[in-house]
Amino acid sequence: MTNKKPKRPKDANQLAHMIAALATSEDVEHNPDVSGQRKGGVKGSEKRAASLTPKEREEMARLAATARWKKS
């Protein structure tokens, strides 16, 4: 086993397998499933902000601030 501490899996079955492998001193390597994740993150907000005029951005910011500070 490497000196680096392995990351604990969130799935209970994978965690049980990892604990059993550590107890029997087998080499443990956790490779999380990243097939459903996006690559590169979200890019839409930057493009949208670039297309807005300063006045439109100011109005959106004003609406967001009033929504945040609105009293129930």
Biopython code that builds the backbone (N, CA, C, O; Angstrom):
import numpy as np
from Bio.PDB.StructureBuilder import StructureBuilder

atoms = [
    (1, "MET", "N", (0.846, -1.190, 0.000)),
    (1, "MET", "CA", (0.000, 0.000, 0.000)),
    (1, "MET", "C", (0.877, 1.233, 0.000)),
    (1, "MET", "O", (1.960, 1.230, 0.584)),
    (2, "THR", "N", (0.417, 2.283, -0.649)),
    (2, "THR", "CA", (1.193, 3.512, -0.716)),
    (2, "THR", "C", (1.135, 4.244, 0.616)),
    (2, "THR", "O", (0.311, 3.935, 1.476)),
    (3, "ASN", "N", (2.023, 5.220, 0.772)),
    (3, "ASN", "CA", (2.053, 6.002, 2.004)),
    (3, "ASN", "C", (0.892, 6.978, 2.092)),
    (3, "ASN", "O", (0.489, 7.380, 3.184)),
    (4, "LYS", "N", (0.358, 7.357, 0.941)),
    (4, "LYS", "CA", (-0.745, 8.306, 0.912)),
    (4, "LYS", "C", (-2.040, 7.630, 1.371)),
    (4, "LYS", "O", (-2.347, 6.511, 0.960)),
    (5, "LYS", "N", (-2.784, 8.316, 2.216)),
    (5, "LYS", "CA", (-4.041, 7.779, 2.734)),
    (5, "LYS", "C", (-5.080, 7.753, 1.613)),
    (5, "LYS", "O", (-5.292, 8.780, 0.968)),
    (6, "PRO", "N", (-5.743, 6.604, 1.354)),
    (6, "PRO", "CA", (-6.740, 6.551, 0.277)),
    (6, "PRO", "C", (-7.999, 7.321, 0.652)),
    (6, "PRO", "O", (-8.386, 7.393, 1.818)),
    (7, "LYS", "N", (-8.626, 7.895, -0.369)),
    (7, "LYS", "CA", (-9.864, 8.634, -0.161)),
    (7, "LYS", "C", (-10.998, 7.660, 0.117)),
    (7, "LYS", "O", (-11.133, 6.642, -0.562)),
    (8, "ARG", "N", (-11.825, 7.979, 1.132)),
    (8, "ARG", "CA", (-12.940, 7.101, 1.494)),
    (8, "ARG", "C", (-14.074, 7.230, 0.495)),
    (8, "ARG", "O", (-14.512, 8.343, 0.202)),
    (9, "PRO", "N", (-14.563, 6.107, -0.038)),
    (9, "PRO", "CA", (-15.707, 6.171, -0.957)),
    (9, "PRO", "C", (-16.997, 6.482, -0.200)),
    (9, "PRO", "O", (-17.134, 6.135, 0.973)),
    (10, "LYS", "N", (-17.935, 7.134, -0.874)),
    (10, "LYS", "CA", (-19.210, 7.487, -0.248)),
    (10, "LYS", "C", (-20.188, 6.316, -0.237)),
    (10, "LYS", "O", (-21.053, 6.228, 0.634)),
    (11, "ASP", "N", (-20.044, 5.425, -1.205)),
    (11, "ASP", "CA", (-20.937, 4.274, -1.283)),
    (11, "ASP", "C", (-20.614, 3.299, -0.156)),
    (11, "ASP", "O", (-19.446, 2.973, 0.054)),
    (12, "ALA", "N", (-21.618, 2.828, 0.569)),
    (12, "ALA", "CA", (-21.417, 1.958, 1.724)),
    (12, "ALA", "C", (-20.772, 0.630, 1.332)),
    (12, "ALA", "O", (-19.923, 0.117, 2.061)),
    (13, "ASN", "N", (-21.162, 0.076, 0.200)),
    (13, "ASN", "CA", (-20.587, -1.203, -0.229)),
    (13, "ASN", "C", (-19.111, -1.058, -0.590)),
    (13, "ASN", "O", (-18.296, -1.919, -0.257)),
    (14, "GLN", "N", (-18.775, 0.027, -1.269)),
    (14, "GLN", "CA", (-17.380, 0.257, -1.621)),
    (14, "GLN", "C", (-16.547, 0.525, -0.368)),
    (14, "GLN", "O", (-15.395, 0.101, -0.283)),
    (15, "LEU", "N", (-17.131, 1.228, 0.600)),
    (15, "LEU", "CA", (-16.429, 1.494, 1.849)),
    (15, "LEU", "C", (-16.163, 0.192, 2.601)),
    (15, "LEU", "O", (-15.072, -0.002, 3.137)),
    (16, "ALA", "N", (-17.156, -0.704, 2.644)),
    (16, "ALA", "CA", (-16.978, -1.996, 3.306)),
    (16, "ALA", "C", (-15.874, -2.803, 2.623)),
    (16, "ALA", "O", (-15.060, -3.443, 3.289)),
    (17, "HIS", "N", (-15.854, -2.769, 1.307)),
    (17, "HIS", "CA", (-14.812, -3.474, 0.561)),
    (17, "HIS", "C", (-13.436, -2.892, 0.880)),
    (17, "HIS", "O", (-12.465, -3.630, 1.047)),
    (18, "MET", "N", (-13.362, -1.578, 0.962)),
    (18, "MET", "CA", (-12.095, -0.917, 1.249)),
    (18, "MET", "C", (-11.600, -1.274, 2.660)),
    (18, "MET", "O", (-10.414, -1.542, 2.857)),
    (19, "ILE", "N", (-12.507, -1.274, 3.630)),
    (19, "ILE", "CA", (-12.136, -1.607, 5.011)),
    (19, "ILE", "C", (-11.658, -3.051, 5.102)),
    (19, "ILE", "O", (-10.679, -3.345, 5.788)),
    (20, "ALA", "N", (-12.352, -3.951, 4.406)),
    (20, "ALA", "CA", (-11.942, -5.357, 4.409)),
    (20, "ALA", "C", (-10.576, -5.518, 3.756)),
    (20, "ALA", "O", (-9.747, -6.292, 4.235)),
    (21, "ALA", "N", (-10.336, -4.798, 2.675)),
    (21, "ALA", "CA", (-9.047, -4.892, 1.996)),
    (21, "ALA", "C", (-7.933, -4.335, 2.882)),
    (21, "ALA", "O", (-6.831, -4.883, 2.904)),
    (22, "LEU", "N", (-8.208, -3.258, 3.608)),
    (22, "LEU", "CA", (-7.204, -2.706, 4.516)),
    (22, "LEU", "C", (-6.928, -3.667, 5.664)),
    (22, "LEU", "O", (-5.782, -3.811, 6.091)),
    (23, "ALA", "N", (-7.965, -4.323, 6.165)),
    (23, "ALA", "CA", (-7.792, -5.260, 7.276)),
    (23, "ALA", "C", (-6.969, -6.472, 6.860)),
    (23, "ALA", "O", (-6.230, -7.027, 7.672)),
    (24, "THR", "N", (-7.090, -6.884, 5.605)),
    (24, "THR", "CA", (-6.337, -8.044, 5.130)),
    (24, "THR", "C", (-5.046, -7.615, 4.436)),
    (24, "THR", "O", (-4.382, -8.430, 3.795)),
    (25, "SER", "N", (-4.696, -6.350, 4.565)),
    (25, "SER", "CA", (-3.484, -5.728, 4.000)),
    (25, "SER", "C", (-3.355, -5.940, 2.489)),
    (25, "SER", "O", (-2.256, -6.164, 1.982)),
    (26, "GLU", "N", (-4.471, -5.869, 1.781)),
    (26, "GLU", "CA", (-4.451, -5.884, 0.320)),
    (26, "GLU", "C", (-4.234, -4.463, -0.160)),
    (26, "GLU", "O", (-4.489, -3.507, 0.572)),
    (27, "ASP", "N", (-3.772, -4.326, -1.365)),
    (27, "ASP", "CA", (-3.582, -3.004, -1.940)),
    (27, "ASP", "C", (-4.947, -2.443, -2.332)),
    (27, "ASP", "O", (-5.692, -3.089, -3.069)),
    (28, "VAL", "N", (-5.282, -1.247, -1.847)),
    (28, "VAL", "CA", (-6.592, -0.649, -2.081)),
    (28, "VAL", "C", (-6.428, 0.589, -2.943)),
    (28, "VAL", "O", (-5.608, 1.461, -2.654)),
    (29, "GLU", "N", (-7.212, 0.654, -3.996)),
    (29, "GLU", "CA", (-7.224, 1.848, -4.833)),
    (29, "GLU", "C", (-8.673, 2.152, -5.174)),
    (29, "GLU", "O", (-9.364, 1.324, -5.767)),
    (30, "HIS", "N", (-9.130, 3.337, -4.799)),
    (30, "HIS", "CA", (-10.514, 3.736, -5.047)),
    (30, "HIS", "C", (-10.545, 4.653, -6.260)),
    (30, "HIS", "O", (-9.952, 5.732, -6.241)),
    (31, "ASN", "N", (-11.233, 4.229, -7.314)),
    (31, "ASN", "CA", (-11.388, 5.038, -8.513)),
    (31, "ASN", "C", (-12.849, 5.428, -8.629)),
    (31, "ASN", "O", (-13.660, 4.622, -9.086)),
    (32, "PRO", "N", (-13.216, 6.656, -8.224)),
    (32, "PRO", "CA", (-14.619, 7.054, -8.280)),
    (32, "PRO", "C", (-15.123, 7.140, -9.719)),
    (32, "PRO", "O", (-14.363, 7.419, -10.647)),
    (33, "ASP", "N", (-16.415, 6.896, -9.878)),
    (33, "ASP", "CA", (-17.053, 6.950, -11.189)),
    (33, "ASP", "C", (-17.321, 8.407, -11.538)),
    (33, "ASP", "O", (-18.130, 9.063, -10.881)),
    (34, "VAL", "N", (-16.660, 8.913, -12.555)),
    (34, "VAL", "CA", (-16.833, 10.307, -12.961)),
    (34, "VAL", "C", (-17.475, 10.404, -14.342)),
    (34, "VAL", "O", (-17.391, 11.445, -14.995)),
    (35, "SER", "N", (-18.109, 9.333, -14.786)),
    (35, "SER", "CA", (-18.682, 9.321, -16.130)),
    (35, "SER", "C", (-19.861, 10.285, -16.273)),
    (35, "SER", "O", (-20.118, 10.783, -17.369)),
    (36, "GLY", "N", (-20.580, 10.552, -15.178)),
    (36, "GLY", "CA", (-21.749, 11.421, -15.270)),
    (36, "GLY", "C", (-21.458, 12.880, -14.998)),
    (36, "GLY", "O", (-22.379, 13.696, -14.969)),
    (37, "GLN", "N", (-20.192, 13.228, -14.798)),
    (37, "GLN", "CA", (-19.859, 14.610, -14.459)),
    (37, "GLN", "C", (-19.478, 15.401, -15.703)),
    (37, "GLN", "O", (-19.060, 14.842, -16.717)),
    (38, "ARG", "N", (-19.634, 16.717, -15.596)),
    (38, "ARG", "CA", (-19.266, 17.605, -16.688)),
    (38, "ARG", "C", (-17.761, 17.791, -16.733)),
    (38, "ARG", "O", (-17.090, 17.736, -15.702)),
    (39, "LYS", "N", (-17.241, 18.009, -17.913)),
    (39, "LYS", "CA", (-15.829, 18.317, -18.065)),
    (39, "LYS", "C", (-15.709, 19.793, -18.396)),
    (39, "LYS", "O", (-16.295, 20.256, -19.375)),
    (40, "GLY", "N", (-14.964, 20.532, -17.604)),
    (40, "GLY", "CA", (-14.741, 21.941, -17.895)),
    (40, "GLY", "C", (-15.648, 22.881, -17.135)),
    (40, "GLY", "O", (-15.433, 24.091, -17.193)),
    (41, "GLY", "N", (-16.644, 22.397, -16.431)),
    (41, "GLY", "CA", (-17.505, 23.253, -15.631)),
    (41, "GLY", "C", (-18.551, 23.984, -16.445)),
    (41, "GLY", "O", (-18.766, 23.686, -17.620)),
    (42, "VAL", "N", (-19.195, 24.939, -15.812)),
    (42, "VAL", "CA", (-20.265, 25.706, -16.438)),
    (42, "VAL", "C", (-19.670, 26.935, -17.108)),
    (42, "VAL", "O", (-18.916, 27.682, -16.484)),
    (43, "LYS", "N", (-20.006, 27.147, -18.374)),
    (43, "LYS", "CA", (-19.465, 28.281, -19.111)),
    (43, "LYS", "C", (-20.549, 29.265, -19.533)),
    (43, "LYS", "O", (-20.238, 30.333, -20.062)),
    (44, "GLY", "N", (-21.811, 28.925, -19.310)),
    (44, "GLY", "CA", (-22.907, 29.740, -19.814)),
    (44, "GLY", "C", (-23.009, 31.104, -19.182)),
    (44, "GLY", "O", (-23.355, 32.066, -19.868)),
    (45, "SER", "N", (-22.717, 31.229, -17.888)),
    (45, "SER", "CA", (-22.893, 32.510, -17.212)),
    (45, "SER", "C", (-21.916, 33.555, -17.721)),
    (45, "SER", "O", (-22.267, 34.731, -17.817)),
    (46, "GLU", "N", (-20.694, 33.149, -18.049)),
    (46, "GLU", "CA", (-19.711, 34.109, -18.561)),
    (46, "GLU", "C", (-20.149, 34.658, -19.917)),
    (46, "GLU", "O", (-20.045, 35.858, -20.173)),
    (47, "LYS", "N", (-20.636, 33.776, -20.775)),
    (47, "LYS", "CA", (-21.079, 34.213, -22.100)),
    (47, "LYS", "C", (-22.313, 35.105, -21.990)),
    (47, "LYS", "O", (-22.449, 36.085, -22.721)),
    (48, "ARG", "N", (-23.211, 34.754, -21.066)),
    (48, "ARG", "CA", (-24.423, 35.550, -20.888)),
    (48, "ARG", "C", (-24.073, 36.934, -20.360)),
    (48, "ARG", "O", (-24.617, 37.932, -20.832)),
    (49, "ALA", "N", (-23.166, 37.004, -19.383)),
    (49, "ALA", "CA", (-22.774, 38.290, -18.815)),
    (49, "ALA", "C", (-22.079, 39.158, -19.862)),
    (49, "ALA", "O", (-22.233, 40.379, -19.857)),
    (50, "ALA", "N", (-21.325, 38.542, -20.746)),
    (50, "ALA", "CA", (-20.630, 39.308, -21.781)),
    (50, "ALA", "C", (-21.614, 39.906, -22.778)),
    (50, "ALA", "O", (-21.339, 40.952, -23.365)),
    (51, "SER", "N", (-22.759, 39.254, -22.976)),
    (51, "SER", "CA", (-23.714, 39.747, -23.953)),
    (51, "SER", "C", (-24.642, 40.821, -23.382)),
    (51, "SER", "O", (-25.326, 41.500, -24.148)),
    (52, "LEU", "N", (-24.682, 40.991, -22.058)),
    (52, "LEU", "CA", (-25.560, 41.984, -21.448)),
    (52, "LEU", "C", (-24.907, 43.356, -21.427)),
    (52, "LEU", "O", (-23.684, 43.484, -21.377)),
    (53, "THR", "N", (-25.744, 44.369, -21.466)),
    (53, "THR", "CA", (-25.231, 45.733, -21.332)),
    (53, "THR", "C", (-25.010, 46.022, -19.851)),
    (53, "THR", "O", (-25.590, 45.345, -19.003)),
    (54, "PRO", "N", (-24.182, 47.015, -19.524)),
    (54, "PRO", "CA", (-23.971, 47.356, -18.114)),
    (54, "PRO", "C", (-25.274, 47.699, -17.393)),
    (54, "PRO", "O", (-25.436, 47.373, -16.218)),
    (55, "LYS", "N", (-26.209, 48.361, -18.098)),
    (55, "LYS", "CA", (-27.483, 48.716, -17.480)),
    (55, "LYS", "C", (-28.302, 47.469, -17.141)),
    (55, "LYS", "O", (-28.925, 47.405, -16.081)),
    (56, "GLU", "N", (-28.301, 46.477, -18.042)),
    (56, "GLU", "CA", (-29.021, 45.228, -17.784)),
    (56, "GLU", "C", (-28.406, 44.476, -16.608)),
    (56, "GLU", "O", (-29.123, 43.933, -15.767)),
    (57, "ARG", "N", (-27.069, 44.446, -16.553)),
    (57, "ARG", "CA", (-26.400, 43.772, -15.426)),
    (57, "ARG", "C", (-26.712, 44.474, -14.110)),
    (57, "ARG", "O", (-26.910, 43.821, -13.086)),
    (58, "GLU", "N", (-26.756, 45.800, -14.138)),
    (58, "GLU", "CA", (-27.076, 46.562, -12.926)),
    (58, "GLU", "C", (-28.496, 46.262, -12.449)),
    (58, "GLU", "O", (-28.729, 46.100, -11.252)),
    (59, "GLU", "N", (-29.430, 46.190, -13.374)),
    (59, "GLU", "CA", (-30.827, 45.894, -13.022)),
    (59, "GLU", "C", (-30.952, 44.486, -12.435)),
    (59, "GLU", "O", (-31.673, 44.283, -11.458)),
    (60, "MET", "N", (-30.251, 43.516, -13.029)),
    (60, "MET", "CA", (-30.280, 42.154, -12.502)),
    (60, "MET", "C", (-29.686, 42.090, -11.098)),
    (60, "MET", "O", (-30.199, 41.380, -10.232)),
    (61, "ALA", "N", (-28.607, 42.832, -10.876)),
    (61, "ALA", "CA", (-27.974, 42.861, -9.555)),
    (61, "ALA", "C", (-28.900, 43.504, -8.531)),
    (61, "ALA", "O", (-28.967, 43.066, -7.382)),
    (62, "ARG", "N", (-29.606, 44.535, -8.948)),
    (62, "ARG", "CA", (-30.537, 45.218, -8.044)),
    (62, "ARG", "C", (-31.677, 44.270, -7.642)),
    (62, "ARG", "O", (-32.047, 44.209, -6.469)),
    (63, "LEU", "N", (-32.229, 43.536, -8.610)),
    (63, "LEU", "CA", (-33.299, 42.582, -8.322)),
    (63, "LEU", "C", (-32.805, 41.469, -7.390)),
    (63, "LEU", "O", (-33.520, 41.049, -6.480)),
    (64, "ALA", "N", (-31.589, 41.005, -7.625)),
    (64, "ALA", "CA", (-31.046, 39.940, -6.774)),
    (64, "ALA", "C", (-30.830, 40.429, -5.353)),
    (64, "ALA", "O", (-31.097, 39.697, -4.400)),
    (65, "ALA", "N", (-30.350, 41.660, -5.199)),
    (65, "ALA", "CA", (-30.113, 42.214, -3.864)),
    (65, "ALA", "C", (-31.430, 42.402, -3.109)),
    (65, "ALA", "O", (-31.502, 42.107, -1.916)),
    (66, "THR", "N", (-32.464, 42.887, -3.785)),
    (66, "THR", "CA", (-33.741, 43.070, -3.114)),
    (66, "THR", "C", (-34.338, 41.721, -2.726)),
    (66, "THR", "O", (-34.974, 41.604, -1.679)),
    (67, "ALA", "N", (-34.139, 40.704, -3.561)),
    (67, "ALA", "CA", (-34.646, 39.364, -3.237)),
    (67, "ALA", "C", (-33.906, 38.794, -2.024)),
    (67, "ALA", "O", (-34.509, 38.119, -1.190)),
    (68, "ARG", "N", (-32.606, 39.066, -1.926)),
    (68, "ARG", "CA", (-31.835, 38.556, -0.779)),
    (68, "ARG", "C", (-32.226, 39.227, 0.515)),
    (68, "ARG", "O", (-32.306, 38.576, 1.557)),
    (69, "TRP", "N", (-32.471, 40.521, 0.460)),
    (69, "TRP", "CA", (-32.720, 41.279, 1.680)),
    (69, "TRP", "C", (-34.203, 41.490, 1.965)),
    (69, "TRP", "O", (-34.562, 42.205, 2.900)),
    (70, "LYS", "N", (-35.058, 40.875, 1.166)),
    (70, "LYS", "CA", (-36.493, 41.033, 1.352)),
    (70, "LYS", "C", (-36.922, 40.414, 2.673)),
    (70, "LYS", "O", (-36.515, 39.302, 3.009)),
    (71, "LYS", "N", (-37.734, 41.129, 3.407)),
    (71, "LYS", "CA", (-38.258, 40.618, 4.687)),
    (71, "LYS", "C", (-39.542, 39.869, 4.430)),
    (71, "LYS", "O", (-40.377, 40.302, 3.636)),
    (72, "SER", "N", (-39.701, 38.749, 5.101)),
    (72, "SER", "CA", (-40.911, 37.938, 4.903)),
    (72, "SER", "C", (-42.103, 38.558, 5.585)),
    (72, "SER", "O", (-43.204, 38.011, 5.523)),
]
sb = StructureBuilder()
sb.init_structure("model")
sb.init_model(0)
sb.init_chain("A")
sb.init_seg("    ")
for serial, (resi, resn, name, xyz) in enumerate(atoms, 1):
    if name == "N":
        sb.init_residue(resn, " ", resi, " ")
    sb.init_atom(name, np.array(xyz, "f"), 0.0, 1.0, " ", f" {name:<3s}", serial, name[0])
structure = sb.get_structure()
